[in-house]
Amino acid sequence: MVWAKGLWTNGITQFPEACENLAIKVAGGRVGMRVMVTSEKSHAQISADRIARKGWTNVIVNVGDATNISSWRLVAPGGLDRHMKFTPFADSSVDSAISLDACYHFNTRQKFLKLCASKLKTGGLLSLSDIILGSAKLSALDRIFLRIFVIGTGVPMVNLVRLSEYEDDIKTAGFVNVEIEDVTDNVFGGLASFIRDRDTEFRHLLNWRRWLQYRVMRHFLEWVIAKGVLRFVVTKASYE
Ligand SMILES: C[S@@+](CC[C@H](N)C(=O)[O-])C[C@H]1O[C@@H](n2cnc3c(N)ncnc32)[C@H](O)[C@@H]1O
């Protein structure tokens, strides 16, 4: 799913607030120098421009593949500087690694976890919001639906593991004190309600293609919740 989904708690009814709420839950309280990366050039550019407007000097934005630091290119306000390669972090030099609603897309999550483990200091923190498989046994038809969505949204099937395998993968990468909180109802449920409540508004405001995308997303989320197909989790762990 390429849509940000947000965390719909504390009476939040607006999309930007829900996204901020999830970001605070996953990454809140961190200070110091931040290095960001996304594979989406337009997102990187918007972020770099906003950061420059705010005058923040402690954030560096890159475009590239999160699992491969040598692919990262620095993004300057006003335009990507194609010649500026990010100088990779030294091993065991990073305090905290965060993935906000993204690492189920990575090829693969396990590669990303191993990279985080190699760069984090001992005691460094890992924070993720992530999607895993639910425990429900799916019918053949449901499995076909899931596969269509997974292919359509660029999620490697290998990343969709059940809770116990997910926890084992994190521990195998070298993490301890693994805490996994299931926030499915406040994420998928919240977003589905937000889209449902605004259906009439969206029909008038958006072109039919965009409106249809919202409709499909809503039905997908309702199916995911009703059948327990996927779970949305917030995961914290430390590197030993
Ligand atoms: C669901 S969006 C979430 C965006 C944002 N983190 C948020 O919460 O609003 C997933 C993001 O993961 C990024 N992404 C997917 N694969 C990636 C990769 N291999 N490396 C870096 N970013 C990736 C996509 O560009 C997309 O912006």
The ligand as a Tripos MOL2 file, in Angstrom:
@<TRIPOS>MOLECULE
LIG
   27    29     1     0     0
SMALL
NO_CHARGES

@<TRIPOS>ATOM
      1 C1          2.9490    4.1160    2.6530 C.3       1 LIG1
      2 S1          4.1780    5.2380    2.1330 S.3       1 LIG1
      3 C2          4.5670    6.0110    3.6600 C.3       1 LIG1
      4 C3          5.2000    7.3620    3.4520 C.3       1 LIG1
      5 C4          5.6020    8.0810    4.7620 C.3       1 LIG1
      6 N1          6.6480    7.3520    5.4750 N.3       1 LIG1
      7 C5          4.4080    8.3230    5.6380 C.2       1 LIG1
      8 O1          4.2360    7.6660    6.6600 O.co2     1 LIG1
      9 O2          3.6050    9.1890    5.2620 O.co2     1 LIG1
     10 C6          5.5410    4.1320    1.8430 C.3       1 LIG1
     11 C7          6.8210    4.8510    1.4230 C.3       1 LIG1
     12 O3          7.8910    3.9060    1.3510 O.3       1 LIG1
     13 C8          8.7820    4.3630    0.3610 C.3       1 LIG1
     14 N2          9.6130    3.2340   -0.0710 N.ar      1 LIG1
     15 C9          9.1960    2.0880   -0.6560 C.ar      1 LIG1
     16 N3         10.2620    1.2940   -0.9290 N.ar      1 LIG1
     17 C10        11.3680    1.9490   -0.4990 C.ar      1 LIG1
     18 C11        12.7630    1.6470   -0.4830 C.ar      1 LIG1
     19 N4         13.2310    0.4950   -0.9680 N.pl3     1 LIG1
     20 N5         13.6050    2.5570    0.0260 N.ar      1 LIG1
     21 C12        13.1370    3.7350    0.5300 C.ar      1 LIG1
     22 N6         11.8240    4.0710    0.5530 N.ar      1 LIG1
     23 C13        10.9590    3.1980    0.0470 C.ar      1 LIG1
     24 C14         7.8740    4.8730   -0.7420 C.3       1 LIG1
     25 O4          8.5350    5.8210   -1.5400 O.3       1 LIG1
     26 C15         6.7370    5.5110    0.0560 C.3       1 LIG1
     27 O5          6.9590    6.8780    0.2120 O.3       1 LIG1
@<TRIPOS>BOND
     1     1     2 1
     2     2     3 1
     3     2    10 1
     4     3     4 1
     5     4     5 1
     6     5     6 1
     7     5     7 1
     8     7     8 2
     9     7     9 1
    10    10    11 1
    11    11    12 1
    12    11    26 1
    13    12    13 1
    14    13    14 1
    15    13    24 1
    16    14    15 ar
    17    14    23 ar
    18    15    16 ar
    19    16    17 ar
    20    17    18 ar
    21    17    23 ar
    22    18    19 1
    23    18    20 ar
    24    20    21 ar
    25    21    22 ar
    26    22    23 ar
    27    24    25 1
    28    24    26 1
    29    26    27 1
@<TRIPOS>SUBSTRUCTURE
     1 LIG1         1 GROUP 0 **** ****
